[in-house]
Amino acid sequence: MEIIDAHVHVWNFDRAEYAWLKNDTSVLNRNYDIEELQPQKESAGITAGILVQAANNFEDTNWMLHVADKTSWIKGVVGWLPLMNPAFTATALREYLSNHYFKGVRHLIHDEPDPRWLLQPEVIQSLSVLAAYDVPYDVVGIKPEHLRTALQVAQKVPDLRLMLDHLNQPPILSGERFGEWGDLMKEAAKHNNIYAKISGLGTTSQKGTAWTANDIEPYVAFVLEHFGENRCCCGGDWPVSTLAGSYTQTWQQYQKVLSGLLDKTALEKVLSSNAARFYHLSAEALA
């Protein structure tokens, strides 16, 4: 079965600045090159991948596009644009769209002091530009307020396709059965333009390497129940995922959960074709 990892990071301190890593003392505070992932990618059965931004600057996006061009299994890039400047966003977007790897946009909103950052008039105008070009936006949220903001964005820019990265941090650690997160995710699922990315759940559980499929299964099942088999995809979140074990371990747990919840047809959608459709990956690129 084809498996698209819809959430891979690379970063290189000689190529871009990563503000969130400046005072980080974990294993993440070093360069991560795509070649390092190759052996684990093969053992996990991954056939294609999408790079996702790790810094709010053009340098990170340009580095990812360079890596994609040199790496046969990387099929797309979710980059960054200066959303606070709609005119600059439009100009930069048109330029980036000349590169066939550029497939989406993200901003590290969870690092912004204001969780409602996306609702600023200038940002909404920029998101409308993305919608006009049918370029999707990845939402990386860690608080309920981020999810409430995404719901308002979906109403203000109804033609914009949104992807909720890491399922917006379900309450795995607390063991709470859905709660406020669940209520908001059910509301999000009512919007046909909002999709859910099953990713980052090992780190969300905060159990180190001890997390298992059983820890995440209720939340994955909940999302599949409400979003359906056509609006979910899956991502490994390497190298952030290494805080909770190896890349192979992460994918083994995800596949175990999904295989227990879905038939073969639905599994193919969640592991491959939904990501290809959302990010407009061509059949030729995936061949």
KAVEN-V644764 format. One record per pair of residues at least 24 apart in sequence whose ideal C-beta (glycine too) atoms are under 8 Angstrom apart, sorted by the first residue. I is the first residue (numbers start at 0). J is the second residue. If there is no record, write none. Layout:
I;J
I;J
//
This chain:
0;44
0;266
0;267
0;270
0;271
1;46
1;47
1;267
1;270
1;271
1;285
2;43
2;44
2;45
2;46
2;47
2;233
2;250
2;270
2;271
3;45
3;46
3;47
3;48
3;49
3;74
3;232
3;233
3;270
3;271
3;274
3;275
3;280
3;285
4;40
4;45
4;47
4;48
4;49
4;233
4;234
4;235
4;237
4;250
5;48
5;49
5;196
5;198
5;232
5;233
5;234
5;274
5;277
5;278
6;49
6;51
6;164
6;196
6;198
6;199
6;234
6;235
6;236
7;33
7;36
7;48
7;49
7;50
7;51
7;73
7;234
7;235
7;236
7;237
8;50
8;51
8;53
8;236
8;237
8;238
8;239
9;33
9;50
9;53
9;62
9;63
9;66
10;53
10;54
10;59
10;62
11;62
14;58
14;59
14;61
14;62
15;54
15;56
15;58
15;59
15;61
15;62
16;54
16;56
16;58
17;53
17;54
17;59
18;54
18;55
18;110
19;54
19;107
19;110
25;242
26;238
26;241
26;242
27;238
27;239
27;241
27;242
31;237
31;238
32;66
33;66
33;70
33;73
36;237
36;246
39;237
39;245
39;246
39;247
40;72
40;246
42;247
43;235
43;246
43;247
43;249
43;250
43;251
44;250
44;254
45;72
45;235
45;250
46;72
46;271
46;285
47;72
47;73
47;74
47;271
47;280
47;285
48;72
48;73
48;74
49;73
49;74
49;75
49;76
49;77
49;102
49;234
49;274
49;278
49;280
50;75
50;76
50;77
51;76
51;77
51;105
51;137
51;164
51;234
52;77
52;78
52;79
52;105
52;106
52;107
54;79
54;107
55;79
55;106
55;107
55;110
57;91
60;95
64;95
64;98
64;100
64;101
67;100
68;100
73;100
74;100
74;280
74;284
74;285
75;100
75;101
75;102
75;103
75;278
75;279
75;280
76;100
76;101
76;102
76;103
77;102
77;103
77;104
77;105
77;137
77;278
78;103
78;104
78;105
79;104
79;105
79;106
80;104
80;106
80;125
80;129
81;125
82;106
82;121
82;122
82;125
82;126
83;119
83;121
83;122
83;125
84;121
84;125
85;121
85;124
85;125
85;128
88;125
88;128
88;129
89;125
89;128
92;128
92;129
92;132
92;134
96;132
96;134
99;284
102;134
102;135
102;278
102;279
102;280
103;134
103;135
103;136
103;137
103;162
103;278
104;129
104;134
104;135
104;136
104;137
105;136
105;137
105;138
105;139
105;164
107;139
108;138
108;139
108;140
108;145
108;148
109;139
109;140
109;141
109;142
109;145
114;140
114;142
114;144
114;145
114;148
115;144
115;148
116;148
117;148
117;149
117;152
118;148
118;151
118;152
118;155
123;152
123;155
123;156
126;152
126;155
126;156
126;159
127;156
127;159
129;159
130;156
130;158
130;159
130;160
131;158
133;160
133;279
135;159
135;160
135;161
135;162
135;277
135;278
136;160
136;161
136;162
137;161
137;162
137;164
137;196
138;162
138;163
138;164
138;167
139;164
139;165
140;164
140;167
140;168
141;167
141;168
142;168
143;179
143;180
143;183
146;180
146;183
146;184
146;187
147;183
149;187
149;193
150;183
150;186
150;187
150;190
153;187
153;190
153;192
153;193
157;192
158;192
159;192
160;192
160;194
160;277
161;190
161;192
161;193
161;194
162;193
162;194
162;195
162;196
162;232
162;277
163;187
163;193
163;194
163;195
163;196
164;196
164;198
164;199
164;234
165;196
165;198
165;199
165;200
165;203
165;236
166;195
166;196
166;197
166;198
166;199
166;200
166;218
166;222
168;199
168;203
169;200
169;203
169;218
169;221
171;200
171;203
171;204
171;205
171;214
171;215
171;218
172;203
172;204
172;205
176;217
177;218
177;221
181;221
184;221
184;222
184;225
185;225
187;226
188;222
188;225
188;226
188;227
188;230
191;230
193;226
193;230
194;226
194;230
194;231
194;232
194;273
194;277
195;222
195;226
195;230
195;231
195;232
196;231
196;232
196;233
196;234
197;222
197;231
197;232
197;233
197;234
197;253
197;257
197;269
198;233
198;234
198;235
198;236
199;234
199;236
199;239
199;240
200;253
201;240
201;242
201;243
201;244
201;248
201;249
201;252
202;236
202;239
202;240
202;242
202;243
204;243
206;243
207;242
207;243
207;244
208;243
208;244
208;248
210;243
210;244
210;252
211;252
212;252
212;255
212;256
212;259
215;252
215;253
215;256
216;256
216;259
216;260
219;256
219;257
219;260
220;256
220;260
223;260
223;261
223;269
228;261
228;265
228;268
228;269
228;273
229;268
229;273
230;273
231;268
231;269
231;273
232;269
232;270
232;273
232;274
232;277
233;257
233;269
233;270
233;274
//
